[in-house]
Amino acid sequence: MTARLRIALVFGGRSGEHEVSVISARSVARNLDPERFAVLPCAVDREGRWADEATSAALLEDDGTTPDTVAPFAGRHALDPRLLAGEVDVVFPVLHGPYGEDGTIQGLCEMLDLPYVGCGVAASALTMDKVLTKRVLASAGVATARFVAVGEPEWRGQPAGCAARCRELGLPLFVKPARLGSSVGISKVKSWSELPEAVERALVFDDLVIVEEGLDAREIEVAVLGGSPPHASVPGEVVPGHEFYDYADKYLDNACTLLAPAPLDEDLAAEARRLSVAAFQLLACEGMARVDFLLERRTSRLYVNELNAIPGFTAISMYPRLMALSGVGYRELLSRLVELALERHTRRRRFAAAARLPLAARAAVP
């Protein structure tokens, strides 16, 4: 019998999406094929400390242990020793937001020469930053909503100038931390008097804020699975239960409605899928990503809003639901993500081996 692959499921973390990560990890652990994979839970507390094996396992079992009580190893920056001891075959990061979805855990895996699921370092860092994402997409002619980037030093030193730039977008506006997800820290601004408070709220979570024009739009999502070529799912739609799709809508009160598939005509659905693959490739994504759109009601024009390199994997998350509707069930999806991680690692090790050749030998390579 072939030995099962040991999957280090890394979850929790230092971001404001800590709880969401724990919920997603529980779902992934339940759905990984037990005949092919052995799950090694690796919990990270809010201070960035790695929990012991027993605490990590208890968190996945949802026995009442909370993310705030994760017992760390000695040393604030210590790693799970299993990552260093050759006890892991593949790392599956389910870390949403900063210190996980932003290229940091991916860089750690690269340094440790460990295969890992999902986007690489550059794509993870790029998609985490809403400002950089929009600039790259716009440079390739992909439509995005108009926006203004506001850094904390600029806001503290020249608040009037920042407000003047924001006024060029008109009302309403959406104000968000530039490098966070799950709608944490987001505000809708309907009068100019609300702008300072909205910016201050976003600055609690990040020192870079993105201010976007508030389009009257539907929220469309497409799941993308890596490969050659990448596979885009049927589109889904999020109908917010509140004025906009916020953190409470997503994870607390279940007030939103998720339509899967989205009620779109065939041409618009096909365009959403085409744009999803284009955005995925433009940002050098690998493995997986969820592409979020705004569909303007007046013009029926699609605007790429953002890409999520580690989309939610909870029971209600769109990514696995949309892939299932597109013929890739949850268990098969997770297996394919692990396979893609191994394929990339094999490919990159070949290039790394060539780079280690002596200079004369490298020059002789045809």
BELJODA-V626415 format. One record per helix or strand of 3 or more residues. SS is the DSSP state (H for helix, E for strand). FROM is the first residue (numbers start at 1). TO is the last residue. If there is no record, write none. Layout:
BEGIN
SS,FROM,TO  SS,FROM,TO
END
This chain:
BEGIN
E,5,12  H,18,31  E,37,44  H,53,61  H,67,69  H,81,84  E,90,94  H,104,112  H,121,128  H,130,139  E,147,151  H,152,157  H,159,167  E,173,177  E,187,189  H,192,203  E,208,213  E,217,225  E,236,239  H,247,252  E,257,260  H,266,282  E,288,296  E,302,308  H,318,325  H,330,355  H,359,364
END
